[in-house]
Amino acid sequence: MAEYLEVGKAEEIGEGQVKAFKVRDKDILVAKYKAEYYAMGRCCTHRGADLSQGSLEGKIITCPRHGSRFDITTGESISGPKIGFLKLKTKDGPSYDVIAEGGIIKVRSREK
């Protein structure tokens, strides 16, 4: 996904909200934080839970299954899952560049 691909309308996502999208074969979530749009992989890198069903506080989204936390602006794993007394690590998720033009949100993969 080198070029920007349309995912949806900007009006679909309010401040502090997330929405799930499928772009080609990628499951993506788009969030609006401080009037900017950010996109990352929708599946938690721990066990694949749907992060769009998690809770967003500021720029941190928490996985609804085991509590892994990710920075929506970068896809970076902030903390891994908490299972009992175990604190596990988890990998960073994929992140995407986002533009909103003409009321349309478009994303493309970030090259690492």
C-alpha distances in whole Angstrom, upper triangle without the diagonal:
4,6,7,8,11,13,16,19,20,24,23,22,26,26,26,24,21,20,17,15,13,9,9,10,9,13,12,16,16,19,22,24,26,25,21,18,16,14,13,13,16,18,20,20,24,24,21,23,21,21,21,25,26,28,26,29,28,24,25,24,26,25,28,29,30,29,27,26,22,22,19,19,17,17,20,23,26,28,28,30,33,35,39,40,37,34,31,28,24,21,19,16,12,12,10,11,13,14,17,19,21,21,17,15,11,9,6,6,9,10,13
4,7,9,13,14,18,20,21,25,24,24,27,27,27,26,23,22,20,17,16,12,12,14,13,16,15,18,18,21,22,24,26,25,21,19,17,15,15,16,19,21,23,22,26,27,24,26,24,24,24,27,28,30,28,30,29,25,26,26,28,28,30,32,32,32,29,27,24,23,20,19,18,18,21,24,27,29,30,32,35,37,41,42,39,36,33,30,26,23,20,18,14,13,10,10,12,14,17,18,21,21,18,16,12,9,6,6,8,9,12
4,6,10,12,16,18,19,22,22,22,25,26,27,25,23,21,20,17,16,12,12,15,14,17,15,18,17,20,21,23,25,23,20,17,16,15,16,17,20,22,25,25,28,29,26,27,25,24,24,28,28,30,28,30,28,25,27,26,29,29,31,33,34,33,30,28,25,24,21,19,19,19,23,26,28,31,32,33,37,39,43,44,41,38,35,32,29,25,22,20,16,14,11,10,11,11,14,15,17,18,15,13,9,8,6,8,10,12,15
4,7,9,12,14,15,19,19,19,21,22,23,22,19,18,17,14,14,11,12,14,13,15,13,15,14,17,18,20,22,20,17,14,14,12,14,16,18,21,23,24,28,28,25,26,23,22,21,25,26,27,25,27,26,23,24,24,27,27,29,31,32,31,29,27,23,22,19,17,17,18,22,25,27,30,30,32,36,38,42,43,40,37,34,31,28,25,22,19,15,13,10,8,8,8,10,11,14,14,11,9,6,5,5,8,11,13,17
4,6,10,12,14,17,17,17,20,22,23,21,18,16,15,11,11,7,9,12,11,13,12,14,13,16,18,21,23,20,17,14,14,12,14,15,16,19,22,23,27,27,23,24,21,21,19,23,25,26,24,27,26,23,25,23,26,26,28,29,31,30,28,27,23,22,19,18,19,19,22,25,28,30,30,32,35,37,41,42,39,37,34,32,28,25,22,19,16,14,11,10,9,10,11,12,14,14,10,8,5,5,6,10,13,15,19
4,6,9,11,14,13,14,18,20,21,18,16,14,13,10,10,8,10,13,13,13,12,13,12,15,16,19,21,19,16,13,14,12,15,16,16,20,23,24,28,28,24,24,21,20,18,22,23,25,23,26,25,23,24,23,26,25,27,29,31,30,28,27,24,22,19,19,20,20,23,26,28,31,31,32,35,37,41,42,40,37,35,33,29,27,24,20,18,16,12,12,10,9,9,10,11,11,7,6,4,7,9,13,15,18,22
4,7,9,12,11,12,15,17,18,15,13,10,9,6,8,6,10,12,11,11,9,10,9,12,14,17,20,18,15,12,12,10,12,13,13,17,20,22,25,25,21,21,17,17,15,18,20,21,20,23,22,20,21,20,22,22,23,26,28,27,25,24,21,20,17,17,18,18,22,24,26,28,28,29,32,34,38,39,37,35,33,30,27,25,22,18,16,14,12,12,10,10,10,12,13,11,8,6,6,7,10,13,16,19,22
4,7,9,7,9,13,15,17,14,12,10,10,8,10,10,13,16,14,13,11,11,9,12,13,17,19,16,15,12,13,12,15,16,15,19,22,24,27,27,23,22,18,18,15,18,20,21,20,22,22,20,22,20,23,23,24,26,29,28,27,25,22,21,18,18,20,20,24,26,27,29,30,30,33,35,39,40,39,36,34,32,29,27,24,21,19,17,14,14,11,11,10,11,11,9,6,5,7,10,13,16,19,22,25
4,5,6,8,11,14,16,13,13,11,12,11,14,14,17,19,18,17,14,13,11,12,12,16,17,14,14,11,14,14,17,18,18,21,24,27,30,29,26,25,21,20,17,19,21,22,20,22,22,21,22,21,24,25,25,28,31,29,28,26,24,23,19,19,22,22,25,27,29,31,32,32,35,37,40,42,40,38,36,34,31,30,27,23,22,19,17,16,12,11,9,10,9,6,5,6,9,12,16,19,21,24,27
4,5,6,8,10,13,11,11,11,13,13,16,16,19,21,19,18,15,13,10,10,9,13,14,11,10,9,12,13,16,18,18,22,24,26,29,29,26,25,21,19,16,19,20,20,18,20,19,18,20,20,23,24,25,28,30,28,27,25,22,20,17,17,20,20,24,26,27,29,31,31,34,36,39,41,39,37,35,33,30,29,26,23,21,18,16,15,11,10,7,9,9,5,6,6,10,12,16,19,20,24,26
4,6,7,10,13,11,12,11,14,14,18,18,22,24,22,20,17,15,12,12,11,14,15,12,12,11,14,16,19,21,20,23,26,28,31,31,28,26,22,21,17,19,21,20,18,20,19,19,21,21,24,25,25,28,31,29,28,26,24,22,19,19,23,23,26,28,29,31,32,32,35,37,40,42,40,38,37,35,32,31,28,25,24,21,19,18,15,14,10,12,11,7,8,9,13,16,20,22,24,28,30
4,7,10,12,9,9,8,11,11,15,16,20,21,19,17,15,12,10,10,10,14,16,13,13,12,14,14,17,18,17,20,23,26,28,28,24,22,19,17,14,16,18,18,16,19,19,18,20,18,21,22,22,25,27,26,26,24,22,21,18,19,22,21,25,26,27,29,30,30,32,34,37,39,38,35,34,33,30,29,26,23,22,20,18,18,15,15,12,14,14,10,10,10,13,15,19,21,23,27,29
4,7,8,6,6,7,10,12,15,17,20,22,19,17,14,11,8,7,7,10,12,10,11,9,11,12,15,17,15,19,21,24,26,26,23,21,17,15,12,14,15,15,13,15,15,15,16,15,18,19,20,23,25,23,23,21,19,18,14,15,19,19,22,23,24,26,27,27,29,32,34,36,35,32,32,30,27,26,24,21,20,18,17,17,13,14,12,14,15,11,11,10,13,15,18,20,22,25,27
4,6,5,8,10,13,15,19,20,24,25,22,20,17,13,11,8,6,9,10,9,10,10,12,14,17,19,18,21,22,25,27,28,25,23,19,17,14,15,16,14,12,14,13,14,16,15,18,20,20,24,26,24,24,21,20,18,15,16,20,20,23,24,24,26,27,28,30,32,35,36,35,33,32,31,28,28,25,23,22,20,19,19,16,16,13,16,16,13,14,13,16,17,21,23,24,27,29
4,6,9,11,15,17,21,22,26,27,24,21,18,14,11,8,5,6,7,7,9,9,11,14,17,19,18,21,22,25,27,28,25,23,20,17,14,16,16,13,11,11,10,11,14,14,17,19,20,24,25,22,22,19,18,16,13,14,18,19,21,22,22,24,26,26,28,31,33,35,34,31,31,29,27,27,24,22,22,19,19,18,15,16,14,17,18,15,16,14,17,18,21,23,23,27,28
4,7,10,14,17,20,22,25,26,22,20,16,13,11,7,5,6,8,9,10,10,11,13,15,17,16,19,19,22,24,24,22,20,17,14,12,13,12,10,7,8,7,8,10,10,13,16,17,20,21,19,19,16,15,13,11,13,16,16,18,19,18,20,22,23,24,27,29,31,30,27,27,26,24,24,21,20,20,18,18,18,16,17,16,20,21,18,18,16,18,19,22,22,23,26,27
4,7,10,13,17,19,23,23,20,17,14,10,8,6,6,8,11,11,11,10,11,12,14,15,14,17,17,21,22,23,20,18,15,12,9,11,11,9,7,10,10,10,11,10,13,15,15,19,20,18,18,16,15,14,11,13,17,16,19,19,19,21,22,22,24,27,29,31,30,27,27,26,24,23,21,19,19,17,17,18,16,17,16,19,20,16,16,14,17,17,20,21,22,26,27
4,7,10,14,16,19,19,16,13,10,6,6,4,7,9,13,13,12,10,9,9,11,12,10,13,14,18,20,20,17,15,11,9,6,9,9,9,8,11,12,11,11,9,12,13,13,17,19,17,17,15,13,13,10,12,15,14,17,17,18,20,20,21,23,25,28,30,28,26,25,24,21,21,18,16,16,14,14,16,14,16,15,18,20,16,15,13,15,15,17,18,19,23,24
4,7,10,13,16,17,14,11,8,6,5,7,9,12,16,15,14,11,11,10,11,11,9,13,15,18,20,20,17,14,11,10,6,9,11,12,11,15,15,14,14,12,14,14,15,18,20,19,18,17,15,15,12,15,17,15,19,19,21,22,22,22,25,27,30,32,30,28,27,25,22,22,19,16,16,15,14,16,14,16,15,18,19,15,14,12,13,13,16,18,19,23,24
4,7,10,13,13,11,7,6,4,7,9,12,15,19,18,16,13,12,10,10,9,7,10,13,16,18,17,14,12,9,9,6,9,11,13,13,17,18,16,16,13,15,14,14,17,19,19,18,17,16,16,13,16,17,15,18,19,21,22,22,21,24,26,29,31,29,27,26,24,21,20,18,15,14,14,14,16,14,16,16,19,20,17,15,12,13,13,15,16,18,22,23
4,6,10,10,8,6,5,6,8,11,14,17,21,19,17,14,13,10,10,10,8,11,15,17,20,19,15,15,11,12,9,12,15,17,17,20,21,19,19,16,18,17,18,20,22,22,21,20,18,18,15,17,18,16,20,21,23,24,24,24,27,29,32,34,32,30,28,26,23,21,19,16,14,14,13,15,13,15,15,18,19,16,13,11,11,11,13,14,17,20,22
4,6,7,6,5,6,9,11,14,17,20,24,22,20,16,15,12,12,10,9,12,15,17,20,19,15,15,12,13,12,15,17,20,20,23,24,21,21,19,20,19,20,21,23,23,22,22,20,20,17,19,19,17,21,22,24,26,25,25,28,30,33,35,33,31,28,27,23,21,20,16,14,14,13,15,15,17,17,19,20,18,15,13,12,11,13,13,17,19,22
4,6,5,7,7,10,11,15,18,21,24,23,20,16,15,12,12,11,11,14,17,18,22,21,17,18,15,16,15,18,20,22,22,25,25,22,23,20,22,21,22,24,26,26,24,23,21,21,18,19,19,17,21,22,25,27,26,27,30,32,36,37,35,33,30,28,24,22,20,16,13,13,12,13,13,15,16,18,19,18,14,12,10,9,10,11,15,17,20
4,6,8,10,14,15,19,22,25,28,26,23,20,18,15,15,13,14,15,19,20,23,22,18,20,17,19,18,21,23,25,25,28,28,26,26,23,25,23,25,26,28,28,26,26,23,24,21,22,21,19,23,24,28,29,28,29,32,33,37,39,36,34,31,29,25,23,21,18,15,15,14,16,16,18,19,20,22,21,17,15,13,11,11,12,16,18,20
4,7,10,13,16,19,23,25,29,27,25,21,19,15,14,11,12,13,16,17,20,19,15,17,15,17,17,20,22,24,24,28,28,25,25,22,23,21,23,23,25,26,24,24,22,23,20,21,20,18,21,22,26,27,26,26,30,31,34,36,33,31,28,26,23,20,19,16,13,15,14,17,17,20,21,23,25,23,20,17,15,13,13,12,16,17,19
4,6,10,12,16,19,22,25,24,21,18,15,11,10,8,9,10,13,14,17,17,13,15,13,14,14,17,18,21,21,24,24,21,21,19,20,18,20,21,22,22,20,20,18,19,16,18,17,15,18,19,22,23,23,23,27,28,32,33,31,28,26,23,20,17,16,12,10,11,11,14,15,17,19,21,23,22,18,15,13,11,11,10,13,15,17
4,7,10,14,17,20,23,23,20,16,14,10,9,6,5,7,11,12,15,15,11,11,9,10,10,13,15,18,18,21,22,19,18,16,17,15,17,17,19,20,18,18,16,17,14,16,16,13,17,17,20,21,20,21,24,25,29,31,28,26,24,22,18,17,15,11,10,11,11,15,15,18,19,22,23,21,18,15,14,12,13,12,15,17,19
4,7,10,13,16,19,19,16,13,10,7,6,5,5,8,11,13,16,16,12,12,10,9,9,12,14,16,15,18,19,16,16,13,15,14,16,18,19,19,17,16,14,14,11,13,13,11,15,16,19,20,20,20,24,26,29,31,28,26,24,22,18,16,14,10,9,9,9,12,12,14,16,19,21,18,16,12,11,9,11,11,13,16,17
4,7,10,13,16,16,14,10,8,6,6,6,5,9,11,14,16,16,13,12,9,8,6,10,11,12,12,15,15,13,13,11,13,12,14,16,18,17,16,14,12,12,9,11,12,11,14,15,17,19,19,20,23,25,28,30,28,25,23,22,18,17,14,11,11,10,10,12,11,14,15,18,20,17,15,12,12,10,13,13,15,18,19
4,7,10,13,12,10,7,6,4,7,9,9,12,14,17,19,20,17,16,13,10,8,12,13,13,11,14,14,12,13,11,14,15,17,19,21,19,18,16,13,12,8,10,12,11,15,17,18,20,21,22,25,27,30,32,30,27,26,24,21,19,16,13,12,10,9,11,9,11,11,15,17,14,12,9,10,9,12,13,14,18,20
4,6,10,10,8,6,5,6,9,11,11,14,15,18,20,21,18,17,14,11,9,12,12,11,9,11,10,9,10,9,13,14,16,19,20,18,17,15,12,11,7,9,12,12,15,16,17,19,21,21,24,27,30,31,29,27,25,24,21,20,17,14,14,12,11,12,10,12,12,16,18,15,14,11,12,12,15,16,16,20,21
4,7,6,5,5,6,9,12,15,15,18,19,21,24,25,22,20,17,14,12,15,14,13,10,11,10,9,12,12,15,17,19,22,23,21,20,17,15,12,9,10,13,14,17,19,19,21,23,24,26,29,32,33,32,29,28,26,24,23,20,18,17,14,13,13,11,12,11,15,16,13,13,11,13,14,17,18,18,22,23
4,5,5,6,7,11,13,16,16,19,20,22,24,25,23,22,19,16,14,17,15,13,10,9,7,6,10,11,15,17,19,23,23,20,19,16,14,11,9,9,12,14,16,17,17,20,22,24,26,29,31,32,31,28,27,25,23,22,19,18,18,15,15,14,12,14,13,17,19,16,17,14,16,16,18,19,19,22,23
4,6,8,10,14,16,20,20,23,23,25,27,29,27,25,23,19,18,20,19,16,13,12,8,9,13,14,18,21,23,26,27,23,22,19,17,14,12,11,15,17,18,20,19,22,25,27,28,32,34,35,34,30,30,28,26,25,22,21,21,18,17,16,14,15,14,17,19,17,18,16,18,18,21,22,21,24,25
4,7,10,13,17,20,20,24,24,27,29,30,28,26,23,20,18,21,20,18,15,14,12,12,15,17,20,23,24,28,29,26,25,21,19,16,13,12,16,18,20,22,22,25,28,29,31,34,37,37,36,33,33,31,28,27,24,22,21,18,17,15,13,12,11,14,15,13,14,13,16,16,19,21,21,24,25
4,7,10,14,17,18,21,22,24,27,28,26,25,22,19,17,20,19,18,14,15,12,11,14,15,19,21,24,27,27,25,23,20,17,14,11,10,13,15,18,20,20,24,26,27,30,33,36,36,35,32,31,28,26,24,21,19,18,15,13,11,9,9,9,12,15,13,13,11,13,13,16,17,17,20,22
4,7,10,14,15,18,19,21,24,25,23,22,19,16,14,18,17,17,13,15,13,11,14,14,18,19,21,24,25,23,21,18,15,13,9,9,12,13,16,19,19,22,24,26,28,31,34,35,33,30,29,27,24,22,19,17,15,12,10,9,6,8,8,11,14,12,11,8,10,10,13,14,15,18,20
4,7,11,12,15,16,18,21,22,20,19,16,14,13,16,16,15,12,14,12,9,12,12,15,17,19,22,23,20,18,16,12,10,6,6,8,9,13,15,16,19,21,23,26,28,32,32,30,27,26,23,20,19,15,13,12,8,7,7,6,9,10,14,17,15,13,10,10,9,11,12,12,15,17
4,7,9,12,14,15,18,19,17,16,14,12,11,15,15,15,13,15,14,11,12,12,15,15,18,20,21,19,17,15,12,10,7,7,8,8,12,14,16,19,20,21,24,27,30,31,29,26,24,22,19,17,13,10,9,6,5,7,7,10,12,15,18,16,14,10,10,7,9,9,10,14,15
4,6,9,10,11,15,16,13,14,12,10,10,14,13,15,13,16,15,12,12,11,13,13,16,18,18,17,14,13,9,9,6,8,7,6,9,11,14,16,17,18,22,24,28,29,26,23,21,18,15,13,10,7,5,4,6,9,10,13,15,19,22,20,17,13,12,10,10,9,10,13,14
4,6,8,9,12,13,10,11,9,8,9,13,13,15,15,17,18,15,14,12,13,12,15,16,17,16,14,13,10,11,9,11,10,7,11,12,15,16,16,17,20,22,26,27,25,22,20,17,14,12,10,6,5,6,8,12,13,16,18,22,24,22,19,16,14,11,12,10,11,14,15
4,7,9,12,12,8,8,6,5,6,9,10,13,13,16,17,15,13,11,12,10,12,13,15,14,13,13,11,12,10,13,13,10,13,13,16,17,16,16,19,21,25,26,24,22,20,18,15,13,12,8,9,10,11,15,15,18,19,23,25,22,19,16,16,13,14,13,15,18,18
4,6,9,8,5,5,5,6,8,10,11,14,15,18,19,17,15,12,11,9,11,11,13,13,11,12,11,13,12,15,14,11,13,12,15,15,14,14,17,18,22,24,21,19,17,16,12,11,11,8,9,12,14,17,18,22,23,26,28,26,23,20,19,17,17,15,17,19,19
4,5,6,5,5,6,6,10,11,10,13,14,17,18,16,13,10,9,7,9,9,10,10,8,9,9,12,12,15,14,10,11,10,12,12,10,10,13,15,19,20,18,16,13,12,9,9,9,7,10,12,15,19,20,23,25,28,31,28,26,22,22,19,19,17,18,20,19
4,6,6,8,10,10,13,15,14,16,17,19,20,18,15,13,12,10,13,12,11,12,9,10,10,13,13,16,14,10,10,9,12,11,9,10,14,15,19,20,17,15,12,10,6,6,7,6,9,12,16,19,21,25,27,30,33,30,28,24,23,20,20,17,17,18,17
4,6,8,11,11,15,15,14,16,18,20,22,19,16,14,12,9,12,10,8,10,8,10,11,15,16,19,17,13,13,10,12,11,8,7,11,12,15,17,13,12,9,8,6,7,10,10,13,16,19,23,25,28,30,33,36,34,31,28,27,24,23,21,21,22,21
4,6,9,11,14,14,14,17,19,21,23,21,18,15,13,10,11,8,9,11,10,13,14,17,18,21,19,16,16,13,16,14,11,10,12,12,16,18,15,14,12,12,9,11,13,12,15,18,21,24,26,29,31,34,36,34,31,28,27,24,24,22,23,24,23
4,6,8,11,12,12,16,17,20,22,20,17,14,13,9,11,9,10,12,11,13,13,16,16,19,18,14,15,14,16,15,13,12,15,15,19,21,19,17,15,14,11,12,13,11,13,16,18,22,23,26,28,31,33,30,28,24,24,21,21,19,21,22,22
4,6,9,8,9,13,15,18,20,19,16,12,11,7,7,6,9,10,10,12,13,16,16,19,18,15,16,14,16,15,13,12,14,15,18,21,19,17,16,15,13,14,14,12,15,17,19,22,23,26,27,30,32,29,27,24,24,22,22,21,22,24,24
4,5,6,7,11,13,16,18,17,15,11,10,7,8,8,11,12,12,12,13,15,14,17,17,14,16,15,17,17,15,14,17,18,21,23,22,20,19,18,15,15,15,12,14,15,17,20,20,23,24,27,29,26,23,21,21,19,20,19,21,23,24
4,5,5,8,9,13,15,13,11,7,7,5,7,9,11,10,9,9,9,12,10,14,14,11,13,12,14,14,13,13,16,17,21,23,21,19,18,17,14,14,13,11,12,13,15,18,18,21,22,25,27,24,22,19,20,18,19,18,19,22,22
4,5,8,9,13,14,13,12,8,9,8,9,12,14,13,13,12,12,13,11,14,16,13,16,15,17,17,17,16,19,21,24,26,24,22,21,20,17,17,16,13,14,14,15,18,17,20,20,23,24,21,20,17,18,17,19,18,20,23,24
4,7,9,13,16,15,13,9,9,8,6,9,12,12,13,13,13,15,14,17,19,16,18,17,18,18,17,16,18,19,22,24,23,22,21,21,18,19,18,16,17,18,19,22,21,23,23,26,28,24,23,20,21,20,22,22,23,27,27
4,7,10,13,12,10,6,5,5,5,8,10,9,10,9,11,13,12,16,17,14,16,14,15,14,14,13,15,17,19,22,21,19,18,18,16,17,16,15,17,17,19,21,21,24,24,27,29,25,24,21,22,21,23,22,23,26,26
4,7,10,10,8,6,5,7,7,11,12,10,11,10,11,12,12,15,17,15,16,15,14,14,15,14,16,18,20,22,21,19,20,19,18,19,18,16,19,18,20,22,21,23,23,27,28,25,24,22,23,22,24,24,24,27,27
4,6,7,6,4,6,9,10,14,15,12,12,10,10,10,9,12,14,13,14,14,13,14,16,16,17,20,23,24,23,21,21,20,18,19,17,16,17,16,18,19,18,21,21,24,26,23,22,19,21,20,22,22,22,25,25
4,6,5,6,8,12,13,16,16,13,13,10,11,10,10,13,15,15,15,15,13,14,16,17,18,21,23,24,23,21,21,21,19,20,18,18,19,18,20,21,20,22,22,26,28,25,24,22,23,22,24,24,24,27,26
4,6,8,11,14,16,19,19,16,15,12,11,9,9,10,13,14,14,15,13,15,18,19,20,24,26,26,26,23,23,22,20,21,18,18,19,17,18,19,18,20,20,24,26,23,23,20,22,21,23,23,22,25,25
4,7,10,13,16,19,18,15,14,10,8,6,6,7,10,10,11,12,11,14,16,18,20,23,26,26,25,22,21,19,18,18,15,14,15,13,15,16,15,18,18,22,24,22,22,18,20,18,20,19,18,21,21
4,7,10,13,15,15,11,10,6,5,5,6,9,10,10,10,10,8,10,13,14,16,19,22,22,21,18,18,16,15,15,13,13,15,14,16,17,17,20,21,25,27,25,24,21,21,20,21,20,19,22,21
4,7,9,12,12,9,8,6,5,7,7,10,11,10,11,10,10,11,12,13,15,18,20,22,20,17,17,16,14,14,13,12,14,13,16,18,18,21,21,25,27,24,23,20,21,19,20,20,19,22,22
4,6,9,9,5,6,4,7,9,10,14,14,12,12,10,10,9,10,10,11,14,17,18,17,15,14,14,13,14,13,13,16,16,18,21,21,24,25,29,31,28,26,23,24,22,23,22,22,25,24
4,6,6,5,5,6,8,11,12,16,16,13,13,11,11,10,10,8,11,13,16,18,16,14,14,13,12,13,13,12,15,16,19,22,22,25,26,30,32,29,27,24,24,22,23,22,22,25,24
4,6,6,8,10,12,15,15,19,19,16,17,15,15,14,12,10,11,13,15,18,17,16,16,16,15,17,17,16,18,19,22,25,24,27,28,31,33,30,28,25,26,24,26,25,25,28,27
4,6,8,11,13,17,17,21,21,18,18,15,16,14,11,9,10,10,13,16,15,14,14,15,13,16,17,16,19,21,23,27,27,30,31,34,36,33,31,28,28,26,27,26,27,29,28
4,6,9,12,16,17,21,20,17,17,13,13,11,8,5,6,7,10,12,11,10,10,12,11,14,15,16,19,21,24,27,28,31,32,36,38,35,33,30,30,28,28,26,27,29,27
4,6,10,13,15,18,18,15,14,11,11,8,7,5,6,9,11,13,12,10,11,11,11,14,14,15,18,19,22,25,26,29,30,34,36,33,31,28,28,26,27,25,25,27,26
4,7,11,12,16,15,12,11,8,8,6,4,4,7,10,13,14,12,10,9,9,8,10,11,11,15,16,20,22,24,27,28,32,34,32,30,27,27,24,24,22,22,24,22
4,7,9,12,12,10,9,6,5,5,7,8,10,14,16,17,15,12,12,10,9,11,10,11,14,14,18,20,21,24,26,29,32,29,28,24,24,22,23,21,20,22,21
4,6,9,8,6,6,5,5,7,9,11,14,17,20,20,18,15,14,12,10,10,8,8,11,11,14,16,17,21,22,26,29,27,25,21,21,19,19,17,16,19,18
4,5,6,5,5,7,7,10,12,14,17,20,23,23,21,18,17,15,13,12,9,9,11,10,12,14,15,18,20,24,27,24,23,20,20,17,18,16,15,18,17
4,6,5,8,9,10,13,15,17,19,23,26,26,24,21,20,17,15,14,11,9,10,8,10,11,12,15,17,20,23,21,19,16,16,14,15,14,13,17,16
4,6,8,11,12,15,17,20,22,26,29,29,27,23,22,19,17,15,12,11,11,8,9,9,10,13,15,19,22,20,19,15,15,13,14,13,12,15,15
4,5,9,10,14,16,18,22,25,28,28,25,22,20,17,15,12,9,8,8,6,8,10,12,15,17,21,24,23,21,17,16,14,13,12,10,12,11
4,7,9,12,13,15,19,22,25,25,23,19,17,14,11,9,6,5,6,5,9,11,13,17,19,23,26,24,22,18,17,14,14,12,11,13,12
4,6,9,11,14,17,20,23,23,20,17,15,12,10,8,5,6,8,8,12,14,16,20,22,26,29,27,25,22,21,18,17,15,13,14,13
4,6,7,10,13,16,19,19,17,13,11,8,6,6,5,7,10,11,15,18,19,23,25,29,32,30,28,24,23,20,20,18,16,18,16
4,7,10,12,16,18,18,16,12,11,9,9,9,8,11,14,14,18,20,21,25,27,30,33,31,30,26,26,23,23,21,19,21,18
4,7,9,12,15,14,12,8,8,7,7,9,10,12,16,17,20,23,24,28,30,33,36,34,32,28,28,25,26,23,22,23,21
4,7,10,13,12,10,6,5,4,5,8,10,12,16,18,21,24,26,29,31,35,37,35,33,29,29,26,26,24,23,24,22
4,6,10,10,8,6,6,7,7,11,13,14,18,20,23,26,28,31,33,36,39,36,34,31,30,28,28,26,25,27,25
4,6,7,6,5,7,9,11,14,16,18,21,23,27,30,31,34,35,39,41,39,37,34,34,31,32,29,29,30,28
4,6,5,7,8,11,13,17,19,20,24,26,29,32,33,37,38,42,44,41,39,36,36,34,34,32,31,33,31
4,5,8,11,14,16,20,22,24,27,29,33,36,37,40,41,45,47,44,43,39,40,37,37,35,35,36,34
4,7,10,13,16,20,22,24,28,30,33,36,38,41,42,46,49,46,44,41,41,38,38,36,35,36,34
4,6,10,13,16,19,21,25,27,31,34,35,39,40,44,47,44,42,39,38,36,35,33,32,33,30
4,7,10,13,16,18,22,24,28,30,32,36,37,41,44,41,39,36,36,33,32,30,29,30,27
4,7,10,13,15,19,21,25,28,30,34,36,39,42,40,38,34,33,30,30,27,26,27,24
4,7,10,13,16,18,22,25,27,31,33,37,40,38,35,32,31,28,27,24,23,23,21
4,7,9,13,15,19,22,24,28,30,34,37,34,32,28,27,24,23,20,20,20,18
4,6,10,12,16,19,22,25,28,31,34,33,30,26,25,21,20,17,16,17,14
4,7,9,13,16,18,22,24,28,31,29,27,23,22,18,17,14,13,14,12
4,6,10,13,16,19,22,25,28,26,24,20,19,15,14,12,11,13,12
4,7,10,13,17,19,23,26,24,21,18,16,12,11,8,8,10,10
4,7,9,13,16,19,22,21,19,15,13,10,9,7,6,9,10
4,6,10,13,16,19,18,15,12,10,6,5,5,5,9,11
4,7,10,13,17,16,14,10,8,5,5,6,6,9,12
4,7,10,13,12,10,7,6,5,7,9,10,13,16
4,6,10,10,8,6,5,7,9,12,13,16,19
4,7,6,5,4,6,9,12,15,16,20,22
4,5,5,7,8,11,14,18,19,22,25
4,5,8,10,14,17,21,22,25,28
4,7,10,13,17,20,22,25,28
4,6,10,14,17,19,22,25
4,7,11,14,16,19,22
4,7,11,13,16,19
4,7,9,13,16
4,6,9,13
4,6,9
4,6
4
